[in-house]
């Protein structure tokens, strides 16, 4: 199956939330994260030269996410790195 990495846009918001719930809540049992995930604002990563990307497959399903938060002086921090179990490299 082929996949692409694209810059996040609001049209994928529900798909991103569903992926995070699937991984964080259902797979890793972080039940108390459920409400926080629904409130996530992915645009904050785009502030100050950071960004947020998603990986989508041929069926336009979100199979992964990653963000870069700008810290300072050209340094960044990777955030929100999630990959759907079935689509991870083995």
URJOMO-V880768 format. One record per residue. N is the residue number from 0. RES is the residue in three letters. PHI is phi in radians with two decimals (999 if undefined). BURIAL is I if it has 9 or more other C-alpha atoms within 8 Angstrom, else O. D_CENTER is the distance of its C-alpha to the mean C-alpha in Angstrom with 1 decimal. Layout:
BEGIN
N&RES&PHI&BURIAL&D_CENTER / N&RES&PHI&BURIAL&D_CENTER
END
This chain:
BEGIN
0&UNK&999&O&19.5 / 1&UNK&-1.55&O&18.1 / 2&UNK&-2.57&O&14.6 / 3&UNK&-2.33&O&13.6 / 4&UNK&-1.84&O&11.0 / 5&UNK&-2.28&O&11.1 / 6&UNK&-1.21&O&10.5 / 7&UNK&-1.06&I&8.6 / 8&UNK&-2.40&O&11.4 / 9&UNK&-1.02&O&12.3 / 10&UNK&-1.08&O&13.5 / 11&UNK&-1.76&I&10.1 / 12&UNK&-0.93&O&9.6 / 13&UNK&-1.10&O&11.2 / 14&UNK&-1.18&I&9.6 / 15&UNK&-1.15&I&6.0 / 16&UNK&-1.04&I&8.2 / 17&UNK&-1.10&O&10.2 / 18&UNK&-1.11&I&7.9 / 19&UNK&-1.10&I&7.1 / 20&UNK&-1.14&I&10.9 / 21&UNK&-1.02&I&11.9 / 22&UNK&-1.39&I&10.7 / 23&UNK&-1.27&I&11.5 / 24&UNK&-1.55&I&14.4 / 25&UNK&-1.36&I&15.9 / 26&UNK&-1.44&O&15.5 / 27&UNK&-1.84&O&15.9 / 28&UNK&1.05&O&17.8 / 29&UNK&-1.51&I&16.3 / 30&UNK&-1.02&O&18.0 / 31&UNK&-1.27&O&18.3 / 32&UNK&-1.48&I&14.6 / 33&UNK&-0.89&I&14.8 / 34&UNK&-1.20&O&16.0 / 35&UNK&-1.11&O&13.9 / 36&UNK&-1.06&I&10.6 / 37&UNK&-1.12&O&12.5 / 38&UNK&-1.65&O&13.5 / 39&UNK&-0.99&O&10.3 / 40&UNK&-2.03&O&11.0 / 41&UNK&-1.31&O&8.4 / 42&UNK&-1.31&O&11.6 / 43&UNK&-1.12&O&12.8 / 44&UNK&-1.20&I&11.0 / 45&UNK&-1.38&I&13.1 / 46&UNK&-1.23&O&16.2 / 47&UNK&1.02&O&18.5 / 48&UNK&1.20&O&17.4 / 49&UNK&-1.61&I&13.8 / 50&UNK&-2.85&I&10.9 / 51&UNK&-2.40&I&7.3 / 52&UNK&-2.16&I&6.8 / 53&UNK&-2.25&I&5.8 / 54&UNK&-1.80&I&8.3 / 55&UNK&-2.16&I&10.8 / 56&UNK&-1.70&I&14.0 / 57&UNK&-1.07&O&17.5 / 58&UNK&-1.62&O&17.3 / 59&UNK&1.13&O&14.5 / 60&UNK&-1.61&O&12.3 / 61&UNK&-1.36&I&8.5 / 62&UNK&-2.01&I&8.7 / 63&UNK&-3.00&I&5.7 / 64&UNK&-2.49&I&2.8 / 65&UNK&-2.76&I&5.0 / 66&UNK&-2.30&I&7.0 / 67&UNK&-2.15&I&10.7 / 68&UNK&-1.80&I&12.9 / 69&UNK&-1.28&I&16.5 / 70&UNK&-1.64&O&18.9 / 71&UNK&3.13&O&22.2 / 72&UNK&0.86&O&24.6 / 73&UNK&1.33&O&22.2 / 74&UNK&-1.81&O&20.2 / 75&UNK&-2.31&I&16.5 / 76&UNK&-2.25&O&14.2 / 77&UNK&-1.32&I&11.0 / 78&UNK&-2.37&O&8.4 / 79&UNK&0.88&O&5.2 / 80&UNK&-1.54&I&6.0 / 81&UNK&-2.37&I&5.8 / 82&UNK&-2.36&I&8.1 / 83&UNK&-1.04&I&10.2 / 84&UNK&-0.90&O&13.6 / 85&UNK&-1.17&O&15.7 / 86&UNK&-1.88&O&14.0 / 87&UNK&-1.33&O&13.9 / 88&UNK&-1.32&O&16.8 / 89&UNK&-1.94&O&19.9
END
